Amino acid sequence: MSTAHDPAQVPATTVDRGTVIGEGFTWLARWSWRLLLVSAGAAILWWILGKLWVGVFPVLLALIVATVLWPPTRWLRSKGLPDALAAVLVILGALVVFFGVLGAITPSLISQSGDLADSAAKGLSELQQRAAKPPFNLDNQTINDAVSTARTWLQDRGGQIATGALAGASAVGSGVVTLVLVLVLVFFFLKDGPAFLPFVRRVSGPRAGAHLTEVATRSWATLGGFIRTQAVVSAVDAVLIGIGLVVLGVPLAFALAVLTFFGGFIPIVGAFAVGFLSVLVALVAEGPLTALLVLALIIAVQQIEGNVLQPFLQGRSMQLHAGIILLAVTIGGTVFGIVGAFLAVPVAAVGAVVLRYLSEQVALRAGEITADEAESETEEGSDVAEVEQDAAVTE
């Protein structure tokens, strides 16, 4: 018996499979073109960013510094101080604190550097004696020949080393200019920052200005929350590691604790670099056992940070998964080096704010949430949420 279906028996409401498949491919083609256009636009913006990076980097760095200095500036302004004077006083206070910390760690660096050098020389001597014994059996003549070969290699490449030194000096000069530019930009951001959003609304119009105001306010809050959270996490790391280094008798404990605090602002990479330095100092000054204890201390503190502090604090302030943070740091460090690793998490956090805001607007337009359920932080944000809600009702 034939199992073929009679076309006359097919319900009239049935849609031909070819039509459904064709519509699917049509939808896929439309979105593919849109994605290609968006990707092309993103590539152009990336190219422009690379060309203008010399000017963009100071602006980004100044914005991060401004988020830290804005609360005391706002407090001084609320007490009646002129805008410019409040900004100048806060910047000067921050510089005093920064150079005060450097001045506090410099004497210990100077006083203990000689002892570290002697310990390093003693360690090298012990290493040479151990290398002469089994299973290495390296006599002094073999070691001296290796040193002589290395010296000859350095002499033959003296020109390249000098060129690298000049390039390093140029980089230092460029860094000084960048820091001065950052300070100037921070002053203007603190002085004229409150006038920025009204200017944006005047230029872009009421509706677009309302969206930009809400996004900028959320981004600013998220950026400030990231800096404050990272400062708390870094301070806890610095205190715990500093106490451990003092108990173990490691030289430069205070200086290493300060470096741990600043290194904490570069997620993952900074903690690893400063931790390696602490272990190296312990190895040179106190020996392998102390170095292993320092390594265990750093691993324990990093586990507390990664599994307790950061998920609790950064999860609340940035709402970013640890995998996203790791991926952002990896990409930023690969493309822009240490600078990219430092800026990766703030940029990712702001990008997440923008994506969440767009998702919220889609949900409002789709009728999935109401304006009261939207987490607006400005009056403009509340107004535009109601507009989107009304648009969803009328459509």
N, C-alpha and C positions, 0 to 999 in steps of 0.2 A: 504494500500500500504506500502510495506516495505521501511523503510528509510535507511537501511544499505548501506554503500558505497561499490562499487565494487572495489576490490584491483586493478583490471586492469585499473580503471579510475584514480588512484592516479598518479600525475605527477612524472616523473622519478627523478626530482630534489628534491623531498621531502625526508627529513631524518627521519628515524624512531624515535619516541619519546623515546623509550627505550634507544637508542644510545645517545641521547642528555642528558637524565637523568643520564646515566652511566658516561658520560664524566664529568658531573657536580660533581658527587660524587668522581670521580677520582681526579679532581682538588682540591676538598675540602680535600680529604685524604692527598694529597701531601703537601698542605699548613698547614694542622693540624700537620703533622710530623715536618715540618720546625718550626712552632711556638713552638712545644714541645721542640725541640732541643735548640731554642733560649731561651726559658724560663728556661731550665735546665742550660744553660750557664750563664744566668743572676743570677740564684740562687747560683751557685758556686761562681761567682764574689762577690755577696752580702755576702756570708759566709766568703770569703777571706778578704773582706773589714772589716767585724766585728772583725776578728782575728788580723788584722793589724791596727785597728782604732787608737791605741795609736801613731803610726807613721804617719798615713795618716792625722789625724786632724791638727797637726802642719804645715804640708805642705800646706793644703788647706787654713788655716788661714794666713800663710806667703804669699801665692799667692794674697790673698785679700789685705793685707797690702802693698804688693809690687806694686799693681796697683795704690794705692794712692800715694806712694812715688816715682814712676818712673818718672813722668813729671819733678819734680825739679832735680832728678838725671840726667836725660837726658840733661837738660839745663846746669848743671854744667860740664858735660862731653863735651858738645859742646863748652864750654869756655876753654877747654884744661886741665881740672883737670884729674888726673889719675882715673881710674875706681874705685879702692878701696877707695881712698880718697873721691870721690864724694858720694859713698854709705855711708861711715862712717859719713860724715857731715850731710847728709839728715836724717839718723837715729837719730843722736844726736839732731838735730833740732826738730824732731818729739817728742822725749822724753822730751825735754825742754818744748815744748808746752803742752804736756799731763800733766806733773807734775806741770806746771805753772797753769793750770786750776784747778787741785786738790788743789794746794796751795791757790788759790783765793777763793774757796768755803769752805775750812776748817775753817777759822776764823768765818764765819757766822754760821757754824754748831755748833762750840764750844760756841759762845756767846749767841745763841738763844736756845740751847738745854735745859738750865735751865728753861727758860720761858715756853717752851713747856711742860716740865715735870710738872711745877706748874699748867699750864692750864689743863693738863691731870688729875692731882689729883683733881682739882676743878671740872672738868667735871664728874669724877667718883663719887664725893660726891653729886653733883646735881642729877646724875642718881640714886644714892641710895635713895635720898629723894623722887624722883618721883616714884620709885618702891614701896615705902611704902604707896603711896596713891592709891585710886581706879583708874583703875580696877585691878591693880596688887596686892595690899595689901600684899606686902612682907615686914615683919618686919625685924629689924636688926638682930635678932637671926637667922632667916632663912638664911639670906645672910651670916652671920658668919659661920653657919654650912656648907654652900656650899663651902666657902673658906677653912674651915678646912678639908673638904672631898678632895678638890683638892690638898691641901698640903700633906695629907696622901698618895694620889695617886702618887704624885711626889716622895715622900720619898721611897715608895715601889718599884719604878722603877728607883731608882738612878743608879743602875748598867747599865741598858739599856741606860740611858741618858749619862752616862760617856762613854760607848762604842760608842754612836753616836758622842759625842764630839771628841773622838780620831779619828773616821773615818773622821769627818770634818776637823780636823787638818791635817790628811794625804792627804785629797783632796786639801787643801790649798797648802801643800808642792808640790804635783803633779802639781798644777796649776802654781806655780812659775817656776818649771823645764820646763813646757811646754812653758811658756812665754819666757824664756831664749833661748830655742831651736828655737822658732819662730823668735826671733831677729837675731839669727845666720843664719837661713835660708833666712830671708829677705835680709841680707847683701850679701849672695852669689847670690840670685836672681837678686839683683840690680847690682852687680859687673859683673856677668857672664851671665846675661839673654840674651843679644844679640847673644851669641854664641850657644844658645840652638837650634834654628831652623836649622842653618847649620849642627849641629851635627845630628839632626833628619834626614835630607836629605841624609847625608853620610851613615847612618846606614840603613835606610829603602829603599833607592834607589830613582831614579829620580821621577817616577810617584807617588808612594805612598808618597814619601817625599813632593811632590808638594801638594797633597791633605792635608796632615797633616799640612803643613805650612799655607795653606789658612784657615783651620779650627781653628788652634791655634791662628792665627792673629785675626780672627773674634771673637773668644771666649775671647781673651784678651781685645779687644775693648769693647765688651759687658759688661764684668766684670767691667772694669774701668768706663764705662758709668753708670752702676748700682750704684757703690759707689759714684760717683760724684752727680748723681741725688738724691740718698737717703740723701746725706749730705745737699743738697739744701733744700729738703723737711723737713728734721729734723731741720735745722736752722730756717726755717720759722715758724715751730711749736713752737720751743723754744722761739723765739722772741715774737710771739703773746701771748703765754701762760704766759711767764715771765712778759710782760707788764700788762696783766690782773691781775696776782697775786700781782704785786706792787700796782696797782690801788685799789684792794680790801684789801690791807694791810695784806696779808698773810705772815707769817714769812718764812724765807728760800726761798724767791722767786727766787733769783739768783741760788741757789743750785738746786732747783726743775727745773728751766729752763735748766740747764746743763744736769741734768738727763733726761729731755725730749729729748734733742738733741741726747744723746747716746742711749736712749731707742728706738728712731726712726729707728735705724738700725736693730731692730728686728720687722719686720712688724706685725701689729695688736696686737701681744702679748705685745711688749714693750710699745706701746702707752697706752694700757689698764692698765698695771701695774703701770707706772709712773702717769697716771691720777688718779688711785685709791689712790696712796700715796699723791698726791696733795690735793685731797678732804679730806683725813683723817687728814692731817696737818691743813687744813682750819677748819675742824670740831672741832678739839681739841683746836685750838688757838682762833678762832673767833666765833664759834657757828654754828648752823644748817643753818641759812640764808646765811652766807658767803659760807658755804660748797655747798649749792645748786647753788649759783651763779658761783662758781668754776666749778662745774659739768656742768652747762650750757655752760660756756666758753670752756671747754675741748671738749664737744660734738660739738659745733659750729666750733672750729678749726679742729677737725677731719673730719667734713663734708666738709670743704673747702679743706683739704688735699685729702680726698678720691674722691671727685667729680670734683676737678679742677686741683690740682697740680699733683697728681700721674698719672691720665689718660693722661695728656698732656706731662709730662716729661718722665715718665717711659714707656709710650706707644711708644715714639719716640726712647728711648735708648734701650729697651729690647723687645718691640713688644710682650708683654705677656698680656693676658686677666686677669682682676682682679680675676675671678673665679679660674684660674690656680694658681695665686699667693696665694690665700686663701687656696686652696687644698694643695699646696706644703708646706705652713707653718704648716698646720694641721698635715700632715703626718710626716714632719720633727720633729715637736715638740713632737708628740706621740712616735716616734721611738728613737730619740736622745735627747729629752728634750730641754732646752734652746739653746744648741749648734745647734741642728737640726733646730730649728726655725730660728736661725741666718743664717745658711748656706743654708736654703731651697730655697730662691729666687735666689741667685747666681747660685746654681746648676741647678735649673730649667731653668734659662736664658741660661746657657751654653748648656744644653741639647736641648733647643729650637734652638740654633744656629746650632748644629749638625744635627738635623732633617731637618731644612730648607736647609742646605747645601746638604744633601742627596736628598731631593726633587728637588733641583736645578739640581743636576747631572742626576737624572732620566729624568727631563724635557729636558735637553740637549741631552741625548741619544735618547729620543723619538722624538726629532725634534720639540718640542713645543716652545722652545726659542733658540736664537742664542748666540754665545759666547759674542757678544757685549751687550746683554741684561742681562748677568750674572753680579751680583754685586761683582766682584772680588776685593780684597783689596791688593793683592800681584801680582808680576809678575808671580810667579809660579802658582797662581790661574788662571790668564788669559791664561797661556800656556795650562794648563790641561783642561780648558774650551774649547779651540780650538780643542784639541785632542778629547774630547768627541763629539764635534759638527761634526768633520770629521768622527768619527766612526758612527754617526747617518746617515750621508749622504751615506757612503759606504755600510751600512747595508740595 
